[in-house]
């Protein structure tokens, strides 16, 4: 099945920068009318100006119920309906669980899990009346293999994948496609907006995928109604190894973490 994106009406969260902005731009190139959601009104306005056309900027804190309701309401009022919901907004925390806090855990879960799920709940009544509708959730390699120093982030993305898989079955009766994107290391804004950043390993963000590549593959997945795609050589390698030899992966990760703490 191939979805014709021209004329579709979409909401993209996290659209002020990074992967979210790149996805919004890519969708607009395909003829999609895009509602841009993020907390920064100034940055959203810049993205809307760059996209041009009928782009709608809706300053939104996705963790606030009133903001989520306003986002859907304004989108439907402007575009006359909704066909695509793309959940990108997210936050991370780079540090080990033993020195983390409940507040960090709750914040990560609010942004990465509860917010997109409740936005889906608000969007479904409109998507059911949409034109070839779809929900697309951007997750992470950490959603398929929990990683040390990313405990809260891994848990939140695992939870989102679990909800996404459950909804895929439920939404079939409404003919709403549900798509999971599982990217590996990406040169995005995530590492510049971490709740904490005291993990000991060195992460080569500069060697990650570009946000434009992730966006192009995401939009292609929406167009082709793919159930799930894994992006990045590193992510594919680790997840394949984890599937075929999970005990070896557990041993390798444990050895590396132990070595890091022995050296510091």
PyMOL commands that set and color helices and strands:
alter all, ss='L'
color gray80, all
select helices_A, chain A and resi 18-29+41-51+65-79+97-99+102-127+141-143+151-174+190-192+205-207+211-224+233-244+246-263
alter helices_A, ss='H'
color red, helices_A
select strands_A, chain A and resi 9-13+33-38+56-59+84-87+134-138+177-183+228-231
alter strands_A, ss='S'
color yellow, strands_A
deselect
rebuild
show_as cartoon
